[in-house]
Amino acid sequence: MRVALLSLLALLLGVSPAAAHHAVAHDILLTGAPRIMLSASTPGTAEVHLALRNRSRHEHALIAAESPVAEDARLVGETPSVASGSTRPAGPDGIPVPARGTLHLGPGGPHILLTGVSSALRPGELVAVTLRFQDQSVLKLTAEVREN
């Protein structure tokens, strides 16, 4: 019965059944299936791509991330120059999730950079990722590994 309810919740939220039971942290809702994109050009690194919807009237900030498959997980802000390919870490206040808005973490914009990633990761694998917010709420989710 519990599995059926989780699958129904997953369909309604648009997330995978594996992530459905970890889909909400206070006012933050995971919208869509999170992905871990392996980097072909930089072995040992990957990016976490996902979307977070803030249902409250107040801005929240994503301040940290972690995953057991990486030595480090860093919040990265916008890419300042496509030509240089450099990125900058998110500010000390994290990455804002706008009030009644959506934060998209993905290519060409803010994202979570995983470094020291286990070389044993394979496309299709499910990996735990934990997100931490400034209000001390925590969002635990499962992301599918994909090749870039």
MORAFEN-V880131 format. One record per backbone hydrogen bond with DSSP energy under -1.0 kcal/mol. NH is the residue of the N-H (numbers start at 1). CO is the residue of the C=O. If there is no record, write none. Layout:
<<NH CO> <NH CO>>
This chain:
<<5 1> <6 2> <7 3> <8 4> <9 5> <10 6> <11 7> <12 8> <13 9> <14 10> <15 10> <19 16> <20 16> <22 19> <23 20> <25 28> <28 25> <29 53> <30 23> <31 51> <35 49> <36 144> <37 47> <38 146> <39 45> <45 42> <46 114> <47 37> <48 112> <49 35> <50 105> <52 103> <53 29> <54 101> <55 27> <60 97> <62 95> <63 132> <64 132> <66 130> <70 67> <71 115> <72 115> <74 113> <76 111> <77 88> <85 81> <90 75> <94 91> <95 62> <97 60> <100 56> <101 98> <103 52> <105 50> <106 110> <109 106> <111 76> <112 48> <113 74> <114 46> <115 72> <117 44> <118 69> <121 118> <124 145> <125 122> <127 143> <129 141> <130 66> <131 139> <132 64> <133 137> <134 61> <136 133> <139 131> <141 129> <143 127> <144 34> <145 125> <146 36> <148 38>>
